[in-house]
């Protein structure tokens, strides 16, 4: 089997390596990673809400995005070319 690495494959591999680095950093903080996907060439990492998230919001390193007519919100921050997000419910 002859496998060649083309430009598209290199891009995907680069995305996965960046995501892997971010996942390791999150694990060191005790954060649970729920999933990793790529959207338009940017890895998106879904995590479970954790006290680390609260600290990021408090320090201005993460922000909330509101959606569904302010009935839902999620926290979000970017690091190493990846988007990290978590869901929070609003009652």
C-alpha positions as CSV (number, residue, x, y, z in Angstrom):
1,X,0.0,0.0,0.0
2,X,1.5,3.3,-1.1
3,X,0.4,6.2,1.1
4,X,1.3,9.7,0.1
5,X,0.8,12.7,2.2
6,X,-0.8,15.5,0.2
7,X,-1.4,19.1,1.2
8,X,-4.9,18.3,2.5
9,X,-3.7,15.5,4.6
10,X,-0.9,17.6,6.0
11,X,-3.5,20.2,7.0
12,X,-5.6,17.7,8.8
13,X,-2.6,16.2,10.6
14,X,-1.6,19.7,11.7
15,X,-5.1,20.3,13.0
16,X,-5.1,17.0,15.0
17,X,-1.6,17.7,16.5
18,X,-2.8,21.2,17.7
19,X,-5.9,19.7,19.1
20,X,-3.9,17.0,20.8
21,X,-1.7,19.6,22.5
22,X,-4.7,21.5,23.7
23,X,-6.4,18.4,25.0
24,X,-3.3,17.5,27.0
25,X,-3.2,21.0,28.5
26,X,-6.9,20.7,29.5
27,X,-6.3,17.3,31.0
28,X,-3.6,18.8,33.2
29,X,-6.2,21.2,34.5
30,X,-8.6,18.3,35.3
31,X,-11.0,19.2,32.5
32,X,-13.0,16.4,30.8
33,X,-12.9,16.6,27.0
34,X,-16.2,15.4,25.4
35,X,-15.3,15.6,21.7
36,X,-13.1,17.1,19.1
37,X,-14.2,18.1,15.6
38,X,-12.8,20.3,12.8
39,X,-14.9,23.1,11.4
40,X,-13.5,25.0,8.4
41,X,-10.0,24.0,9.2
42,X,-10.2,24.9,12.9
43,X,-10.3,22.2,15.6
44,X,-13.2,22.7,18.0
45,X,-12.9,21.0,21.4
46,X,-16.1,20.5,23.4
47,X,-15.4,20.2,27.2
48,X,-17.4,19.6,30.3
49,X,-18.0,22.6,32.4
50,X,-15.3,22.8,35.2
51,X,-14.1,25.3,37.7
52,X,-11.2,26.0,35.3
53,X,-13.8,27.5,33.0
54,X,-15.0,29.9,35.7
55,X,-11.4,31.1,36.3
56,X,-11.0,31.8,32.5
57,X,-14.2,33.8,32.5
58,X,-13.3,35.7,35.6
59,X,-9.8,36.5,34.2
60,X,-11.2,37.6,30.8
61,X,-9.6,34.8,28.9
62,X,-12.9,33.3,27.9
63,X,-16.3,34.7,27.1
64,X,-19.9,33.7,26.9
65,X,-21.9,33.4,23.7
66,X,-25.6,33.6,24.0
67,X,-28.0,31.9,21.5
68,X,-31.6,30.8,21.0
69,X,-32.9,34.2,22.1
70,X,-30.7,34.2,25.2
71,X,-32.1,30.9,26.4
72,X,-28.8,29.2,26.0
73,X,-25.2,30.1,26.5
74,X,-21.8,28.6,26.0
75,X,-18.4,29.5,27.2
76,X,-15.7,29.8,24.6
77,X,-12.0,30.6,24.2
78,X,-9.3,30.2,21.5
79,X,-5.9,28.7,22.1
80,X,-3.2,27.3,19.8
81,X,-5.5,27.8,16.8
82,X,-8.3,25.7,18.4
83,X,-11.7,26.8,19.7
84,X,-12.6,25.4,23.1
85,X,-16.2,25.5,24.2
86,X,-18.6,24.3,26.9
87,X,-22.3,24.5,27.4
88,X,-24.2,26.0,30.3
89,X,-27.9,26.0,30.9
90,X,-29.9,29.1,31.7
91,X,-33.0,28.7,33.7
